[in-house]
Amino acid sequence: MKCREGCGACCIAPSISSPIPGMPQGKPAGERCVQLSVDNLCRIFGQPERPAVCSAFEADIEVCGSSNEEAIRLIGWWEQVTAA
């Protein structure tokens, strides 16, 4: 599955523990990444300062569903069930 351009769910729903430019402590689940543009595109996509966890993310129907709204719900659910 290819990412839906302008979705941004993976930059909002999950927590990210790695430093992000502008968010040195990472970000909590449900908080919008500061690197996510108003068009829901990553401003640091393909750049070395992008966290490895972000670069490694691959869209999948089980995680992203069939809409941006469903992706927010599913990724949020995955965040909860995999929390340590």
C-alpha positions as CSV (number, residue, x, y, z in Angstrom):
1,M,0.0,0.0,0.0
2,K,1.2,3.5,-0.8
3,C,0.8,6.4,1.7
4,R,-2.1,8.7,1.0
5,E,-0.5,12.0,0.3
6,G,-1.7,14.6,2.8
7,C,-2.8,12.0,5.3
8,G,-0.4,12.9,8.2
9,A,-1.9,10.3,10.6
10,C,1.5,8.7,11.2
11,C,2.7,12.2,12.2
12,I,-0.1,12.8,14.7
13,A,-1.4,9.6,16.2
14,P,1.7,7.8,17.5
15,S,4.2,8.8,20.1
16,I,7.7,9.3,18.8
17,S,10.5,9.0,21.4
18,S,13.3,10.0,19.1
19,P,14.3,13.7,18.9
20,I,12.6,15.6,16.0
21,P,13.9,19.0,14.9
22,G,11.8,21.4,16.9
23,M,10.8,18.6,19.3
24,P,14.0,17.5,21.1
25,Q,12.1,15.2,23.4
26,G,10.1,13.6,20.6
27,K,6.3,13.9,20.8
28,P,3.4,12.2,22.7
29,A,0.6,10.3,21.0
30,G,-2.1,12.5,19.5
31,E,0.1,15.6,19.2
32,R,0.8,17.0,15.8
33,C,4.5,16.9,14.8
34,V,5.9,20.4,14.3
35,Q,7.4,19.2,11.0
36,L,4.0,18.4,9.6
37,S,2.9,21.1,7.2
38,V,-0.6,22.6,7.0
39,D,-1.0,20.3,3.9
40,N,-0.1,17.3,6.1
41,L,3.3,16.7,4.4
42,C,6.5,16.1,6.3
43,R,8.9,19.1,6.0
44,I,11.9,16.9,6.6
45,F,11.0,13.9,4.4
46,G,14.1,12.4,3.0
47,Q,16.4,14.5,5.2
48,P,19.0,12.9,7.6
49,E,17.5,14.6,10.6
50,R,14.2,12.8,10.1
51,P,13.8,10.2,12.9
52,A,14.6,6.6,11.8
53,V,11.2,5.4,13.1
54,C,9.5,7.8,10.7
55,S,11.7,6.8,7.8
56,A,11.0,3.1,8.5
57,F,7.2,3.5,8.6
58,E,5.5,1.7,5.8
59,A,1.8,2.2,5.1
60,D,-0.3,-0.9,5.5
61,I,-4.1,-1.4,5.3
62,E,-4.1,-2.8,8.9
63,V,-2.5,0.4,10.2
64,C,-3.8,3.0,7.8
65,G,-7.3,1.7,6.9
66,S,-9.1,3.3,4.0
67,S,-9.2,6.9,5.0
68,N,-7.2,9.5,7.0
69,E,-9.7,9.4,9.8
70,E,-9.5,5.6,10.0
71,A,-5.7,5.9,10.1
72,I,-5.8,8.2,13.1
73,R,-8.1,5.7,14.9
74,L,-6.1,2.6,14.0
75,I,-2.7,4.1,14.7
76,G,-4.0,5.4,18.0
77,W,-5.3,2.0,18.8
78,W,-2.0,0.4,17.9
79,E,-0.3,2.9,20.1
80,Q,-2.4,1.9,23.1
81,V,-2.1,-1.8,22.6
82,T,1.7,-1.7,22.2
83,A,2.4,0.8,24.9
84,A,5.0,-0.5,27.4
